[in-house]
């Protein structure tokens, strides 16, 4: 991510730029996936909502708008945005390996040393080696039950309930991705400074963190998801109405910008809730396969998101019509999801 992130600055034509950005995207996507999995293996169930809702992504988003404003040359912008990846490398000595991963590889001594280090950081007494060995036995049993590859795919295909849930969450993740990136990429078409619009998006993403935490922990995952999707759909429809009713979009362009930011606020809140729903809906034996598929769907949809802006060449309102249709369909499908708040994670399909 660090090396290939700077490579686009050296591109000499659109093809070389696209290849360089693709390589940078592979690094960014891979590091994000590893980071999330690594973080989850250090957290207890009570912190799952925090893992899904709290992120420094909004800070980077705000800094991007500031960098783009201060650095007019796109090559220098590319280099500047890749520098933070090198800063992350400075923290590598302080990042420990996942104890769970070590235990699955039967590297018990190394895992025990990491548990001791974590205990020192938290001013807690270190665990006994027999406790770690008992934990290892439990983890190895869980790993033995996990269905991988073709066997896991067969199990997903055979179970009707799981197929339906996977289809709903695949569509939901794809919808969030398209609306999120679609509104972000259309920032230049909104009224006002594109740099300030990006800054406003980052500020609103920061506000989403406490809102998501409160809603997920108080009203539950499903109600939060439905509420956030409804909120986003409401403002997307409002934009459509303003375009067709006396063309208010020309009279009140700042209102359109505000509605677009609020619609994006709702979809980001919806997406953070989806992280929790994705993790808590699927059984342990199939979680990696199902979550991998939903993440893939979001990334694939993100590729098509910039193309939705092309619809704006036909009519400025068409992208928002598409977004509203997708969120409305997502809202209808969401009623088939189950509430997972305070429920224990299911180990198998037959778990109660």
N, C-alpha and C positions, 0 to 999 in steps of 0.2 A: 504493500500500500504506500509506503514512504517513497520507495524508488520509482515505481511506476506512476505515482501521483505527480511527480515532476516531469515525467517523460513527455506528456502532451505539449509542454512549453517548447519542445524542440521539433515539433511536427512541422512539415513543410507543405502539406496539402490535406484536404478533408479526410482522405482514406487513412493516412498515417495518424491523424488526430483521433479518428474513430478507433483504430487499433490500440493506440496508447490509452485512451479512456476506458476501453474494454478491459485491458490488463489492470488498470487502476481499480476498476469496479470489481474485478475478481478478488483483488486483495482486500478491498474495503468490505465486500460482502462476506468473505471468508472470516475476516477478523471480527466482524460484528456477530456472526453466528457462534464462533468459538467463545467470544466474550460472554455472550448470554448464557451458553451452556456452562461455562466455567463458573460464572457467578451463581447460577442456580444450585450448583453442587455444594456451595458453602452456606446456603440459606435454609432455615427451618420453614415448615409450612406457613407459619404465621407471618413470614416476611415475603410470601409469594407476590402479594399485591404490590408491595414496594418495588420489587424487582421489575414488575411489568409497567409501573407508572412513573418511576423516578428515572430521569435520564438527563445527561448534559447536552443532548442533541440541540435543544433550543438555544443554548449558549453559543454553540458553533454556528447555528443559523443566523443569530444576530451579528456575530463577528463576520460572517460572510458578507452581509450587507454593508458593514463598515469597511471591510477590505476592498470590496468592489467600488465603493465611493471614493476611497483614498487612493487607490491604485488604478489608473485608467487603462493601463496596458494589460490585455488578457493573458499574455505569457507570464507576466509577473504575478498576476492573480493566481494562476495555476501553481506557480512555485510557492507562493505565500500560503495557499490552502493546504499544501502537502507538508509544510514544516512541522505542524503539530504532531504528525505521525512520528517524526524523529524524537520529539520531546517524550512521547509515550515510551520509547525504547529506553529512556533513562530510568524508568521505574521497573524494568524487567528484573533486576536483582531482588526486588521486594515482592514480586509476584510468585507465590508458591504453587507447586503442582497440586492438582485436585487429589485430596486423600482418597476419595471414592475411586478414582481412576487407578491410583496406585494399589488399592486393595483388590480391585478386579484383576490386576496383573500379578497379584500375590507378592507385592513388594511391601510387606507388612512393616518392616523396620523403618523404611522411608516415610510411610504414612504415619507411623507412631511419632516420629520426630516432628512432622508437620503439626500434628495435633498438640504436641507439647509447645511448639512455638505459638500456635493460636491461643492456647491456654495462658501463656505468659502475656501476650498482647492484651488479653481480657482480664488479667489479674485473677485468674481462676486456677484451682489445683489441677495438675495434669491428669489425664485419664490413665487408668491401669492398662497394662498390656493385654490382660485377659479381656477387658472391655472391648479393645480394638479387635482382638481376634474373634470375639463373638459378633461384632459388627461386620467383620469381613465374611464370616460364614453366612450371615443374612444377605449381604450384598451379592455374594457368589450364587446363592440360590435364586435371587431375583434375576441376575444376569442369565442364568441357565434357562429361566422361563421366558425371557424376552424373545419374541419372534422377529427374525431378521430376514432381509432379502425376499426371495420368492415366497417363502412360507408366510411371512407377515402380510404380503400383498394378497395372498390367497385368503387369509383370514379376514382381511378387510372386505374383500369382494363377497365373501360368503355371508357375512353378517349384515342383514338389511338395515338395522338400526344404525350401525356404525357407518354404513355407506351414506345414509341420509345425513347424518351429522357431519361427515367429512365433506359432502357436497355443499352443505349450507355454510360451513366455516371456510371452505375454499372460495366460494363466491364472496363471502363477507370480507376476507382478506384482500381479494382482488379489487373489490369496490373501494375499500379504504385507501389502497395504494393509488388507484387511478384518480380519485377525488383529491387526495392529499397532494400528489405531485402535479395534477392538472391545475389546481388553483395556484400552486407555487410557481409553475412555469408561466402562468398567465399574469403574473405580477406586473410584467411590463405593459400589459394591455389595460390594466386597471388605472383609474385616475390617480394622480399624484406621482411622487417620485418612486421609481421601482426599488431604489435602495431603501427608502423608508418603509415601503410595503413589506420588504423582506424582514426589516427590523421589527415591524409590528407583528409579523407572523411569529417571529422568535419570542417576542414578549408574551403573546397569547399562549404559545406552547408552554412557557414557564408557568403561567396561571393554571394550565391544565393539570399540573402535577398535584397540587392540593385538592383540586376538584375531583380528580380521578380517585385519589386515595380515599377521600371522604365518601364518595358514592359507592365505590367497590366494597368498602368495609361496613357501611351503614345500610344501604338499600339492596346490596347484592350485585352479582355480576350481570344477570339477565336484565334486571330492571335498569341498571346503569347503561347497558348496551342499547336497549330499546330507547331510553330517554335521550342518549347522545345522538343516535341515528335520527330520531325524530327532530331533534334540535337542528341538525345539519340540513335535513330535508326541508324544514320550514323556511330557512333562509335561502336555500337554492330555489325553491318555488317562488319566494318573494322577488328574487332577481328576475326570474322569468316573467312574472306579472308586471314588474316595472318596465321591462323591455317592450311588452306588447300593449300596455295600457298608457296611451298618450305619449309613448316613448319617453317615460320619465328618466330613463337612463341617461339621456342627453341633458336633461334639466338638472338632475341631482346625481352627478357622477360619483361624488364622494359617498353617497348613500350606497351605491352599488359596491364600492370598495369595502365599505363597512360590512355589508351583508356577506360578501365573499369571504372576508376574514372570519366572520362569525360561523359561516358554514364550515370553514376549515377547522375552526376551533372544535366544533362538534364532532367532526370526523376523526380528529386526532384523539379526542377523548374516547371515542368509540374504538379506535385502534388499540389504545393502551389497555382497554378492558378486554379486547380480544386476546391479548397476550395471556391473560389469566384464564380466559375461557378455553383457549387452545390447550394450555398445560393441564387443566383440571378435567377436561371432558374425556380425553382418551385414556384407556387403561395403560398401565406401566408396560405391559408386554408389547404394545403397539404404538406407544407414544412417540418414539423417535421417527417411525415411518410416517405417521399421520401429521405430526408437526412439521417434518421436513417437506411434506407435500404442500401444506398451507403456506409455508414460507416461500417455497418455489413459486406458488401461484401469485403471491404478492410481488415477488421480484419480476415475474413475467409480465404482470399487469403494469408494473412500473416502466417497463420498456415501451409499452403502448401509450402510456399517459401523455408524453409530449405530442403524440399524433392527434390527440383529441383537440389540441389547440388549433390544428389546421381547420377544424370545423368552423372556427371563428372567422375564417376568410369568407365563408358563405353567409354566416350571420353571427354577430357577437354573442347571441343568446344560445346557440346550438350546443356548445360545450356544457353549459349549465343544464340544458334539457337532458342531455345524456347522463350527467351526474345525478340529477334528481330522479331519473328513471331507475338508475342503479341502486340508489339509497332506498327508494321506495320498495323495490323488490327485496332488498336486504332486510328492510323492516318487516315485511310480510313473513319472510322465512324465519326471522328471529324468534317467532312465537313457538317454534318447534324445538328450541333449545331448552335444556334443563338448567335449573339454578344449581350452581356448584359452590356457593359461599358456605364456608364452615364444614364442607363435606370432606371426608377422607379421600385421598386419591385411590382410585380403583386399581387393583393389581392386575386383574384379568377381566375378560368380557363377562364372565359369570359372577364376578364379585357383586355383592349387594349394593 
